[in-house]
Amino acid sequence: MSVRGLKVSIVTASVLGDDLCAWARHFRDRGDKVGIYVPKELHTGIDTTIPVRAVPLSNHSPQHWRESDLYLYHDSAPREFLESIKRIRHGLVIWICTELDNLDLIHYADFCVIVDPVLKTQLYDKLGYPSERVGLLPPVQEAGGFTAQSHKLSGIVDRLIQGDFPEVKPPVERATSGELTSRLDYLESRSDIMLRSYIVRSKIPVLGTFIIWVRGILTSHLREPYIDPTFENQVAFNRRVVKEMHEILRTQEEILTRLDRLESRLGLPPYDSSKEDM
C-alpha cells in the first residue's frame, strides 16, 4: 500500500544530482508535494521541474520545510544546512548517506539510505549504527537506473510510515530538567562510600573485648595511612563531580531559555530538546 499526498522536503547542496532530480519527480508524480532546498550562498541554478528554494544558511526553516511529512537529508549539503536536522519536530527523516562526513548528525534521522553496500558495514563499525535501520538502493548501473532507485526509496518511505519496520524504534523521550535534578540528587546522596557507622564487634564472651582490640590494632596500620585517605579522596571526587554536573545543568537551562527567547524574536519554531543527545 502506497502513501500519497505527503509534504516532502529534500535538503541538499547547490548541485542537484540526477538521482535526487529523479527521486523528486517520482514523489511529485505519485501525488506528493515536493520542495527542494539548497543554500542560497552556494546556489548557481538548477534545471529541474521541481520547485527549488534557495534558502540562506542563517535561516533555513521556511514554512513548507517546517511542516513536511518527509525529509530527505542529502549529506552533500554544507554542515550549516545539515544542522537543521536537529530542529525537526515531526515527520519522517531519512539521511541519504554517500560518504562518511557529518556522521554525528545521522542519529537525528529515523532511517539511512545508501547506494554503496560498503557504507553499511562502515556505519556499523564506526558508529554502531544498526544495520536494520539502513536501506540499500540499487546502483544506477543496474536495469531501471534512477527509476528503480526512486521506486525502492518510495517503497521504504511507505513501509516506514505504515510501521512495517518494527525495528525502527521511535526516539527515546529525554528526561526533563526536574528528572535530571532528581537523579543528580540521588547520586549526591550516594557519593559518600565510606562505612562510617561500622564498628568492630565480637560476640565471643570474655575474649571478645581482646579480639576487638587486636583487630583494631592490626587494621589501623593499613586504614590510617592508606585505605582511609584513598576512600576519602574518592568521596571528595564524587561530590565534586555531582556539583559540577549541577552547574552544567543550570547553565544548560539558561542557554535553552535564551535560545527560546531568541527563536521567538526571529519567528522560528520552539527549540525541541527531545532530539538532542544528552
Buried (B, 14 or more C-beta within 10 A) or exposed (E): EEBEEBBBBBBBBBEBBEBBBBBBBBBBEBEBBBBBBBBBBBBEEBEBEBEBBBBEBEEBBEEBBBEBBBBBBBBBBBEEBBBBBBBBEEBBBBBBBBEEEBBEBBBBBBBBBBBEEEBBEBBEEEEEBEEEBBBBBBEBEEEEBBEBBBBBBBEBBBBBBEEEBEEBEEEEEBEEEEEBBEEBEEBBEEBBEEEEEEEEEBEEEEEEEEBBEEEEEEEEEEBEEEEEEEBEEBBEEBBEBBEEBBEEBEEBEEEBEEBEEEBEEEEBEEBEBEBEEE
